[in-house]
Amino acid sequence: MQECWTDLSPYEYNSLMTRNRKKRVEPHEVLDVGKIKDPHGLKGEVYLLFFAKEWSWLKKGMSLQFYHPEESPKKILEYRIIRYRPYKSGIVALLDGVSDRNASEALKGALLQIPGSLLKAESEDDFYLNEVLDFSIFLENHGFIGKVIDFSSNGSQDLLVVETEKGVFEVPFVEAFTKKIDHDLKRIEMELPEGLIEF
């Protein structure tokens, strides 16, 4: 069965929703974006799960930083990624220095952290949700209705949490409803089904 956000532990879910999505991601921030879910095979490979199922920033030869959340003080473990391939909601990766099952078992549960500077999309057509935080929402024939204050998910769709004068509403952030995204003006033009949101 394919994993989704509801399969995450409370720590992983809170890490994703609180640190990565409830505020704008700044380049200097360090973010938890995944975890070593399990060893894979006998030769040291690991299954690296990405919370948001996104790893376009990942490059072969890149040094990755991990830590075990239960350890205090926090101890950073750095490994260079030798090779990887897509697998389930992440990748199967071989890390430099991790050459057998025992070594990969020792990394199980370790969280992957990266600098926020890596989470910058290359074009306006391909971007991360954090980039539209605080964007204004405009509807055809109604104009401005509110702002994006947070993000959520129903398991199959990303949701914009929009605050209007009438309250806070979740809006599916899907192509069918999204007409235009203007990064310069920080606005999203949408066409929503009647009754989905009050304004």
Buried (B, 14 or more C-beta within 10 A) or exposed (E): EEBEBEBBEEBBBEBBBEBBBBEEBEEEBEBBBBBBBBBBEEEBBBBBBBBBBBBEBBEEEEEBBBBBBEEEEEEEBEBEBBEBEEBBBBBBBBBBEBEEBEBBBBBBBBBBBBBBEBBEBEEEEEBBBBBBBEBBBBBEEEEEBBBBEBBBBEEEEBBBBBBBEEEEBBBBBEEEBBEEBEEEEBBBBBEBEEEEBEB
